[in-house]
Amino acid sequence: MIVVGCSNSKSLAKIIARKAGLKYSDLVMKHFPDGELYIKYAIDIKNEDVFLVQTLYPSTEAILEILIAGYTAKDLGAKKVNLIAPYMAYMRQDKRFFKGEAISSLIIGKMFNIFDKIITIDPHLHRHKSLNEVFYNQNVLLSSNKLIEDYLQKNYSDSYIIGPDEESNQWAEEIAKKIGMKSIVFNKKRYNSQKVKVYGKGLEEIKNQKVIIIDDIISTGHTILESINEIKKYKPKTIIVVGIHGIFANKLVYEQIMKNTKEIITTNTIETKHSKIDVSELISNSLL
């Protein structure tokens, strides 16, 4: 078995390989002068079980890289070609909301048929009830909940947990139950990609309390920022933001979140300065 680190996840891939006791190699990826990708394996992978590690943010070139790498591995005689995608992109568009739209999640699922197995952490499953509705190959769905629970118990006991929308219930409410904290899950109305409104009941209880907002993906951050603004009306002691996947695509919104919170905490599925919860052991254990 060989763990191969792709462009977005070399550091994480090295740790996964070390913890799983497996061989490691970088995937060689360069650009031709016209921007096209050049892909090369640095070691012999014939008859090997290959695990490509690539978080899919930024996504477009990352997806092309792993597809070329996947087909190349098959052509070079790899026994199996597997994908470890700590963050799985293109899961949001899971239905045709308006005439003419692509259902991107299902298209990505078809493209990824080259892989024998797909391992990912907390993908954005909303209308899809399981990964089996997206990917037709073997898949392993990992949850970071226990890692978040352990981190919060160690660093932020006796806090109030807030889920910023109904979809966050599977993280915020479940984590709160496991570690004995109270929770509130907001309702959300989205007007467009830049404007949302959140509201919840029982917020009077958070006055002078430590409040932790938990969500799966912090993308533009508009939902988190709107939640912060609503929470601040009730004068909490501090506000902490926890996200599984920290994208932070909107710089201005990100700066406002930073300004109005004590701390932002994410896992290292996407590696940023906020990546304080390590998922490497969670992934390496799934390989054994």
C-alpha positions as MATLAB code, in Angstrom:
seq = 'MIVVGCSNSKSLAKIIARKAGLKYSDLVMKHFPDGELYIKYAIDIKNEDVFLVQTLYPSTEAILEILIAGYTAKDLGAKKVNLIAPYMAYMRQDKRFFKGEAISSLIIGKMFNIFDKIITIDPHLHRHKSLNEVFYNQNVLLSSNKLIEDYLQKNYSDSYIIGPDEESNQWAEEIAKKIGMKSIVFNKKRYNSQKVKVYGKGLEEIKNQKVIIIDDIISTGHTILESINEIKKYKPKTIIVVGIHGIFANKLVYEQIMKNTKEIITTNTIETKHSKIDVSELISNSLL';
ca = [
       0.000    0.000    0.000;
       1.306    3.439   -0.971;
      -0.002    6.855    0.128;
       0.512    9.471   -2.573;
       0.298   13.153   -1.629;
      -1.289   15.382   -4.274;
      -0.885   19.158   -4.579;
      -3.435   20.292   -1.973;
      -2.633   17.738    0.736;
       1.022   16.729    0.810;
       1.537   17.583    4.489;
      -1.572   15.740    5.616;
      -0.772   12.765    3.358;
       2.697   12.368    4.905;
       1.220   12.251    8.402;
      -1.460    9.744    7.333;
       1.192    7.461    5.826;
       3.391    7.673    8.920;
       0.533    6.928   11.313;
      -0.688    4.024    9.167;
       2.849    2.655    8.758;
       2.678    2.868    4.950;
       5.040    3.973    2.201;
       4.710    7.580    1.057;
       5.457    9.417   -2.164;
       4.672   12.850   -3.574;
       2.773   13.019   -6.846;
       4.803   15.088   -9.285;
       2.583   17.806  -10.740;
       3.837   20.642  -12.929;
       2.356   22.989  -15.503;
       3.224   23.165  -19.165;
       3.700   26.723  -20.496;
       0.080   26.816  -21.664;
      -1.187   25.858  -18.185;
      -1.930   22.185  -18.873;
      -1.006   19.700  -16.154;
       1.987   17.375  -16.217;
       1.540   14.360  -13.894;
       4.166   11.753  -12.955;
       4.499    9.082  -10.263;
       7.866    9.265   -8.507;
       7.925    5.554   -7.563;
       6.864    2.261   -9.105;
       3.186    1.604   -8.267;
       2.669   -1.608  -10.240;
       0.625   -4.147   -8.246;
       0.308   -1.642   -5.380;
      -2.791   -0.446   -3.529;
      -2.539    3.328   -4.156;
      -4.215    5.971   -1.978;
      -4.255    9.428   -3.561;
      -4.728   12.146   -0.925;
      -6.228   15.362   -2.252;
      -8.564   17.772   -0.514;
     -10.808   19.287   -3.154;
     -10.418   22.962   -2.361;
      -9.483   24.832   -4.448;
     -11.391   22.326   -6.507;
     -11.189   22.688  -10.295;
      -7.520   21.917  -10.919;
      -7.436   19.534   -7.950;
     -10.152   17.371   -9.504;
      -8.392   17.305  -12.867;
      -5.132   16.363  -11.128;
      -6.608   13.347   -9.335;
      -8.495   12.169  -12.416;
      -5.323   12.188  -14.503;
      -3.443   10.561  -11.612;
      -6.167    7.939  -11.168;
      -6.246    6.886  -14.814;
      -2.431    6.909  -14.939;
      -2.214    4.642  -11.899;
      -4.534    2.133  -13.560;
      -2.470    2.319  -16.761;
       0.730    1.732  -14.768;
      -0.693   -1.475  -13.308;
      -1.744   -0.400   -9.816;
      -3.716   -3.126   -8.068;
      -6.279   -0.635   -6.739;
      -6.581    3.141   -6.983;
      -8.297    4.854   -4.077;
      -9.078    8.485   -3.323;
      -8.834   10.106    0.096;
     -10.612   13.458   -0.227;
     -10.728   15.019    3.260;
     -12.964   17.743    1.817;
     -15.259   16.610   -1.002;
     -16.274   19.371   -3.410;
     -19.347   19.752   -5.621;
     -21.831   18.250   -3.149;
     -24.075   21.333   -2.787;
     -25.782   21.168   -6.175;
     -27.754   18.013   -5.418;
     -30.912   18.795   -7.399;
     -32.042   20.883  -10.351;
     -33.435   23.993   -8.659;
     -33.991   25.863  -11.924;
     -34.464   24.697  -15.490;
     -31.196   24.025  -17.286;
     -29.012   23.570  -14.186;
     -26.420   20.824  -13.841;
     -26.756   18.424  -10.916;
     -23.041   18.666  -10.249;
     -22.823   16.126   -7.429;
     -24.068   13.291   -9.653;
     -21.743   14.278  -12.496;
     -18.734   14.260  -10.153;
     -19.900   10.858   -8.913;
     -19.745    9.470  -12.451;
     -16.338   11.038  -13.111;
     -14.937    9.429   -9.949;
     -15.839    5.895  -11.036;
     -12.158    5.419  -11.839;
     -11.484    5.007   -8.104;
     -11.989    1.666   -6.381;
     -12.697    3.336   -3.053;
     -13.404    6.910   -1.905;
     -12.762    8.047    1.666;
     -14.048   11.451    2.768;
     -14.963   13.360    5.931;
     -18.350   14.965    6.614;
     -19.349   15.807    3.029;
     -22.238   18.188    2.443;
     -25.037   15.633    2.218;
     -28.378   17.437    2.217;
     -30.851   15.908   -0.214;
     -28.556   12.944   -0.806;
     -29.040   10.716    2.216;
     -25.795    8.807    1.739;
     -22.665    8.744   -0.416;
     -24.085    5.688   -2.176;
     -26.489    8.019   -3.985;
     -23.508    9.918   -5.449;
     -20.663    7.421   -5.827;
     -21.190    3.950   -7.241;
     -17.834    2.610   -6.076;
     -16.983    1.574   -2.515;
     -17.026    4.583   -0.209;
     -16.112    5.300    3.396;
     -17.805    8.205    5.159;
     -15.861    9.427    8.192;
     -17.181   11.758   10.890;
     -15.094   14.358   12.732;
     -17.645   14.685   15.551;
     -15.582   12.765   18.115;
     -12.513   14.887   17.349;
     -14.525   18.080   17.826;
     -16.086   16.732   21.027;
     -12.654   15.967   22.482;
     -11.285   19.380   21.522;
     -14.221   21.275   23.021;
     -14.236   19.256   26.230;
     -10.547   19.987   26.691;
     -10.636   23.677   25.803;
     -14.207   25.011   26.079;
     -16.195   23.171   28.728;
     -19.441   24.672   30.054;
     -20.415   26.426   26.804;
     -23.610   26.864   24.782;
     -23.568   25.345   21.287;
     -25.347   27.009   18.356;
     -26.090   25.432   14.991;
     -26.441   28.237   12.399;
     -29.069   26.422   10.302;
     -31.181   23.270   10.162;
     -28.496   21.335    8.269;
     -26.010   21.893   11.110;
     -28.220   19.890   13.474;
     -26.292   16.686   12.750;
     -23.134   18.326   14.103;
     -24.157   20.973   16.631;
     -26.956   19.143   18.436;
     -25.269   15.741   18.356;
     -21.976   17.100   19.685;
     -23.787   19.077   22.403;
     -25.595   15.924   23.567;
     -22.401   13.883   23.704;
     -20.511   16.390   25.860;
     -23.431   17.527   27.994;
     -23.892   21.059   26.688;
     -27.089   22.892   25.799;
     -27.759   23.691   22.162;
     -29.935   25.807   19.905;
     -30.274   25.208   16.163;
     -31.236   28.276   14.140;
     -33.660   28.372   11.260;
     -32.301   30.034    8.140;
     -33.856   31.788    5.211;
     -31.561   32.277    2.232;
     -32.371   35.108   -0.162;
     -29.305   34.611   -2.384;
     -25.686   33.464   -2.084;
     -24.779   36.699   -0.299;
     -27.797   37.305    1.936;
     -29.251   35.083    4.656;
     -31.373   35.591    7.757;
     -31.213   33.360   10.851;
     -33.394   33.178   13.934;
     -33.817   30.890   16.921;
     -35.748   30.435   20.142;
     -34.429   30.559   23.702;
     -31.524   32.877   23.028;
     -32.141   34.725   26.303;
     -30.296   31.836   27.973;
     -26.955   32.684   26.343;
     -26.468   35.972   28.177;
     -23.004   35.986   29.794;
     -22.387   32.459   28.440;
     -19.565   31.114   26.281;
     -21.143   30.384   22.899;
     -19.763   27.994   20.267;
     -21.139   28.091   16.715;
     -20.613   24.755   14.933;
     -21.097   24.192   11.193;
     -19.737   21.780    8.624;
     -18.492   24.183    5.948;
     -17.488   27.813    6.353;
     -17.625   28.797    2.692;
     -18.349   32.495    2.142;
     -19.072   32.796    5.868;
     -22.306   34.762    5.453;
     -24.340   32.300    7.528;
     -21.758   32.322   10.326;
     -21.546   36.125   10.339;
     -25.325   36.486   10.407;
     -25.429   34.030   13.322;
     -22.788   36.046   15.167;
     -24.779   39.255   14.671;
     -27.938   37.575   16.017;
     -26.119   36.060   19.001;
     -24.479   39.372   19.944;
     -27.924   40.905   20.582;
     -28.159   38.671   23.663;
     -24.764   39.689   25.103;
     -22.845   36.411   25.399;
     -19.537   36.279   27.247;
     -17.547   35.064   24.229;
     -18.227   33.630   20.765;
     -16.151   30.824   19.258;
     -16.635   29.465   15.725;
     -15.958   25.818   14.858;
     -16.078   24.594   11.270;
     -15.150   21.186    9.917;
     -14.049   22.537    6.520;
     -12.685   26.093    6.524;
     -12.849   27.593    3.032;
     -13.182   31.315    3.901;
     -13.913   32.345    0.324;
     -15.052   35.903    1.118;
     -12.197   37.936    2.618;
     -14.364   40.789    3.901;
     -16.794   38.431    5.646;
     -13.881   36.442    7.065;
     -12.366   39.605    8.548;
     -15.694   40.463   10.190;
     -15.910   36.971   11.690;
     -12.361   37.341   13.024;
     -13.192   40.719   14.510;
     -16.278   39.482   16.352;
     -15.099   36.133   17.741;
     -12.571   34.951   20.280;
     -11.344   32.129   18.057;
     -12.012   30.286   14.785;
     -11.279   26.568   14.884;
     -11.361   24.118   11.981;
     -10.036   20.674   11.171;
      -7.120   20.282    8.767;
      -9.206   18.777    5.952;
      -8.357   22.140    4.363;
      -5.119   23.383    5.842;
      -5.228   26.973    7.180;
      -3.950   28.782   10.267;
      -7.209   27.816   11.980;
      -6.640   24.053   11.499;
      -6.348   23.013   15.158;
      -8.202   19.688   14.971;
      -6.150   16.984   13.250;
      -7.971   14.391   11.118;
      -4.887   12.356   10.141;
      -5.416    9.568   12.667;
      -9.108    9.337   11.782;
      -8.103    8.717    8.165;
      -5.118    6.469    8.874;
      -7.268    4.209   11.077;
      -9.664    3.742    8.151;
      -6.811    2.294    6.072;
      -5.834   -0.416    8.534;
];
